[in-house]
Amino acid sequence: MAKKFYIETLGCAMNVRDSEHMIAELSYKEGYEQTETLEEADLILINTCSVREKPVHKLFSEIGVFNKRKKDGAKIGVCGCTASHLGEEIIKKAPFVDFVLGARNVSKITEVLHKPKAVEVDIDYDESQYAFGDFRSSPYKAYVNISIGCDKQCTFCIVPHTRGEEVSIPSDLIVKEVEKAAKTGAKEIFLLGQNVNNYGRRFSGEHPKMNFTNLLRLVSEVDGVERIRFTSPHPLHMDDEFLEEFANNPKICKSMHMPLQSGSTKILKAMKRGYTKEWFLDRALKLRQMVPDVSISTDIIVAFPGESEEDFEDTMDVIEKVRFEQIFSFKYSPRPLTPAKDYEDQIPDEIGSQRLTRLQSRHNEILDEMKSERVGKVVDVYFEELRPGGKVAGRSDNNVMVQVDGSEELLGKIVTVKITDAGRLSNFGVVIA
């Protein structure tokens, strides 16, 4: 009987792709089969996120629950970003954990399985040219890494300490992976990197000079690719060439994630983001002008150390001017190994909570204003998921989630839909072509 593994993935799309890589390695090299039932697994993996404090605190209680539920002899492995920065401390706190595998060491999954109490967390390890086996969570789209690590030194962010120095993956390897995915039915390609539009800054060997705009052109030339998405671009690197390619290439989906973090130039400087409020607004409003139907999402941190009421008002001003379709908003969370945790002027928790509530409330009002604008619109939807009640769900070119009455016959197809009812996060429509 085949060995079985259970995997829980937390955090970002890059973690999802890391999990897919681990699944492929375990399947091809060790003969494991995936199970959704923890109690029948011979191997239990938790792929962690350390961007915020709360998930890290929850980790030890969660793996304690796993330990109580697992069958005799089953192994537990802690992987991902929290594994990178805590390392051996995880096994000291939870001796029942069998191995720890950092976010930059995914290709070693089949090695650590056979090493008692293995800890592999080298953030300088280079996997940029490692050939992982093929596995995708969805047959309809493919996540493709274009770089690993991060060279930015944002003062609030732990990622450079968990994923290491930024290295771009050679474009020929990226194109080959895209070609494989397209040949097996993936119409949509999702390019991943901590700062995708910084692509080409550094390779681990000699490779032709290439920037992100040129990479987008290469990927869009692959037969079978109909949609291209990517995350996350950095506002600092949003030059005119990049914006023009985004606007004019019909295969690039018209949704852009632009991580603002703060609307205050003073706070942006303290965060070491490298741009000003004015630069961000210039890029976002130029984007709106070039692509009227573009959907813009963002990340915002409130109550960063030293944030005054005036600084917070600057953030609210950007929200009013850009009118983001989606905001991932958080109170500042001090992270180990980051300069900001030692800054003076830490903001009291209750003030942070008040600001977050105010920001989220205003954004919900904006979303409610946008809802009525969507009713009656005609959009092309790529259907990927069956929903309860005889519904099929997918996303429009500009990332609007749409559900229609239908069956599996719609899955994997791009279909024209008229939106009949709009909500903040999901919309309903009827197929018209």
N, C-alpha and C positions, 0 to 999 in steps of 0.2 A: 504494500500500500504506500502511495506517495506521501512524503512528508508535507505538512501544511504550515503556512505562515499567515499571521494576521498583522496588518499594518494600520496605524492611525497617523494621519498627516495633519499637522497644524501649520498655520502661517500662510505664506505667500505662494504665488504660482511657481516660484523657483523651488520651493519645498515639494510641491506636487510633482515637478519634473524629477527632482532627486529621488522621490519615492518610486516613480516609474522606472528609473534606472536601477534601483535596488531590486524591484520586482523582476526586471529582465535578468539581472545577474543571478538571482536566486533560482529562477526558473530554468535558465539555460545551463548553468554550471553546477547546480546542486539538486535539480529535479524537484524543487518545491512547487506546490500548488497553493494559490491564494484562497483563504477562507474568510468569510464575514463573521464567523463564530469564534470568539476568542477562546472558549473552553476546549475546542478541538485542535487548536494550533500547537505545533511543536516548536514554533518560533514566534515570538511577539515583538514587534518593532513599534517604537513611537518616534516619529520624526518631528523634532521640536522647533519652536520659534523662540527667540530671545529678544525680539525688538522691544517688547514691553515687559514690565515687571510681573504683572499678574499671571501670565501663562507659566513663567518660571516657578513661581510659588506653587502653582497647581500641579506641577510635574511630579513632585515626590508623593503627593497623595494619590495621584492617578496611577503611578507605577505600583504603589502599594496595593491598590485595588486589583490591578492586573495580577500581582503576585498571589493574591488570595483566590482569584478565579481561575488561574491557569492550571492545566493538568500536570500531574507529576512528571518531572523530567523536561518540561518545556523551558526554553531559554528566553530571556528578556534582553533586548538591546535598545539602548537609548541613542538616537541619532540626531543629526541636524545642528542648528546653531547653539542651542543650550549645551549640547554635548561638547561643542568646540570650546566654549569658554569655561565650563565647569570641569570637564575632563575627569580626572581621578576622584574628584570630590563627590561625583555621583555615586560611585561604587562605595566610597566611605560612608555616605549617608544611607545608601540602599544596597547592602551587601548581596542581596539576591539578584541584582543586575549582573548579567553575564558579560556584557561588553559595551563600550562607549565608542561611537563612530562620529567624528566631526563632519561638518557640512562640506569640507574641502577633501574628504577622504571616501566618498561614496563608492568608488571603484574597489575599495578594500573589503566590501561587505562579506564576500565569501572567504576571505582570510580570517577576519576576526571571529567568525563562527566557530573556528577550530582552535582558537587561542583562549585559554581560560583567563577571564578578567582582562581581556585586551582593551587598551585605550589608544585609539588612533585619532589624534586631533591636530595634526600638523597643518597649520594654515598656509604654509608655503608649498604644500604638495601640489604638483601641477597635473591636473586631469584634462587640460584643454585639448589634448589630442588622443585621449583614450576612447576606444571604440566600444561603447556600451551596446548591449543587445537591444533588439527592437521590442518596445512595449508602449502602448498608449492606452490611457484610461478611457478615451473616447475614440470610436472609429471615424468620427466626423471631423476632428480637428487634431492638430499635433502641436505640442509645446516643443520648441527647439531652443536650446541655450546658444547664445552667440558670444557670451563672455562669462567669466567666473570672477568673483571677488569685486572689490571696490577700492578705488584710489581716493575717493573723497574723504575729508576729515571733518565731517559734520560733528559738532561738539556734543550732540545728544545721542549719537548713533553708535551702536556696538558692532554693526555688520563688518567693518573692516577688521575687527578682532576675531570674528568668527568665520569669515569667508576669505580673508587674506587679500593680497594685492591683486589688482585688476589685470586679467590676461584675456585677450580676445581669442576666440576659437577661429582657426583659419577658414576663410570663406569657402574654399572648395569642400571642406568637411560639412559645413552648414548646408551648402547646396545639395550635396549628396543625401543628407538626412531629409531635406525637404522633398527631394525627388522620390525617395523611398516612401515617405508618408503620402504623397500625392498619388503614387501608383496604387496604394492600398485604400484609396477612397477619401483621404482627408482633403476637403476643399479649402479648409481654413488653417492657416499657419500662424502660430502665436510665438513671436520671437521674444526671448527672455534675457535680461541682464539687469544688474543693479543700476546702470546708467547706459541704456542701449545706444543713445546717440553720442556716446563717447567711444563707440566701437572703433577699433583699429589703432588705438593709442599705443598699445603694447601687445606683441605676440611673443610666444616663448621661443621662437626660432625665426629664421629668415622667411618672410612672406611678403607678397606684393602689397604695396600701400593701398589701403582701402578704408573709406569712412562709412558711416551708417547709411547715408543717403545712397551711396553706390551699392551697398549690400541690399538695400530695399529693391533697387532696380534689378539686381541679379535674381533675387527670390521671386520677384513678380514675373520673370521670364520663364519660370519652371512650368511645364505643361501640367494642367490639372489644378493648379493653385488659382482659386478664385477670390480668396479673401486673405488679407494679411493684417494681423494685429501685433502690437508690441507693448511691452512694459518693462521698466519705467524709463521714459526719457527724462533728462535733467533740464530744467528751464535755462540754465547757463549755456547749454550747447544747442539751443533752438535757433540756429542761424536761418537766414532767408532761404538758402538752398534747401535745407531740410523742410521748412514749411511749404515751399513750393512743390517739392516732391510729394509731400503729404496731400496737398490740395489737388494736384493734377494727376496723380497715378490712380487710375480707377480701381485697382485691386487693393489699395490701402483703405481699410475701414475708417470711416470718418468719426472716430472717437479717440480722444487724446487724454492721457493721464498726465497732468502737470502738477507735481508735488510742490505746493506753495510753502507749507510749514508755518509761515507767518507773513502777515501783510505789512509788518513794520520793518523798514530798512535797518533800523537800529538793532532789532532782534535778529534779523537775517544775518547781519554782520557778526553778532555774538554766536550765532549758530554755524558760522563759516560756510554759508550757502553759496557765496560768490556772485549773487545778483541783488538787485534792489527791487523795491516795490514797483518802481517805474518801469524797470526792464520786464518784470513779470507781466504787468498790465499791458505793455506794448505788444508782447508776444501773444498773449491770450486774445486781445482785441483784434490784432492783425489776423489771427486764426479765424475768429468769428467773421471777419470781413471777407476772407478768402473762401471760407466754407460755411455758408449760412446755416446749414443743418448739423454742423459739428456738435458732438457731445463732449464736454470737458469735465473731467473728474479731477479731484485733488486730495492731498493729505494736509491736515492742519493740526498743529500742536498748540494748545492754549496753555497759559501759565508757565511758559518757559522762564527760567530765572531772570529777574529784572524786567519782566513785562509789565509796563504801566497800563493804566486804563486807556491812555492815549495810544499806546502800541496796539492794544486789543482793538480799539476803534479802527485803526488802520487795516487790521485783518477783516473786520466787518465791512469796511469800505470796499475792499477787493471782492468780497462775496457779492455785494450789491452791484458792482460794475461788471463782473464776469458772469454771475448767475450760473454757478456750476450745476451740472446735472446730477453729480454725486460728490459727496464729501465724506472722507474717512477722517473723523475728528477724534482727538484724544487729549486728555490732560497730560502735561509733561510727566514723564516717568523716568526718574534717575536710573541710569544703567551703569553697571560696573565697567571700568576701563575707559570711561568717557570723561572729558574735561568738565562738562556742564554739571556733573553731580557734585563738584566741589565749588561751584560758583556761589558767591554770596547772593543775597536777594532771592532766595528760594521763595516761591509764592505759596502762601497758606492754602491748604487743600480746599477749604470752603470757598475761597475766591476762585480757584481753578474750576470747581464744580459749577459755580454760578456762571462763569464765562462760557463753559462748555454747554450748559443748558441754554443760555441765550443764543449762542451760535447755532446750535442744532434746531432750536425753535424757529429762528428766522429762516434757516435753510428749508425747513419743512413748509413754511409759508410760501417760499419761492417755488418749491416743487409742486405745491397745490396750484399755484398760478400757472405753472407749465402744463399741468395735466390737461386743461381744456384746450390748449394749443395743439395737443397731439390728436385729439378726437377728429376723425375724418381724414387724417393723413394716410397716404398710400406708401407703404414701405416694402422692401424686399427682405424676407426673413429666412434665415438658414436654420432649419429645424433640426434639433439634436436630442430632444428629451421627451419621453412620455410622461404625462402628469395624470393624477387621479381625475375621475369624472369624464373620461374620454377626451382629454385635452392633449395637445402636442405643443411644446414650447420651443422657442428659438430666439435668436437676436437679430435685430435689423442691422444694417450697415453701420449706423451710428450708435449701436450698443443698447437699443431699447429692447427689453424683454417683452415678447409678445406670445400669447397663448391663443390657439384656435381649436375648434372642434375638429377631431381627426384621429388617425390611427398611425401605425408604424410605417404606412406607405409614404408618409410625408418626411420621415427621418432621412437626413442626408441630402435633402433637396432645398434649393433656394426658390421661394415662392412669393408672389406678390400678395400682400395682405392690406386690407383697409382696417384701420383701428376704429373700433366702435365704442370702447370704454377704456379709460385711462386711469391708472393709479400712480402712486409715487414710485413704486418699484416694478410693478408688472402691469401689462396692458392686455386687453382682449381684442380680437379682431375676427374678420371673416376673410377666407381665401377668395380672391377675385381673379387670379390667373395662375 
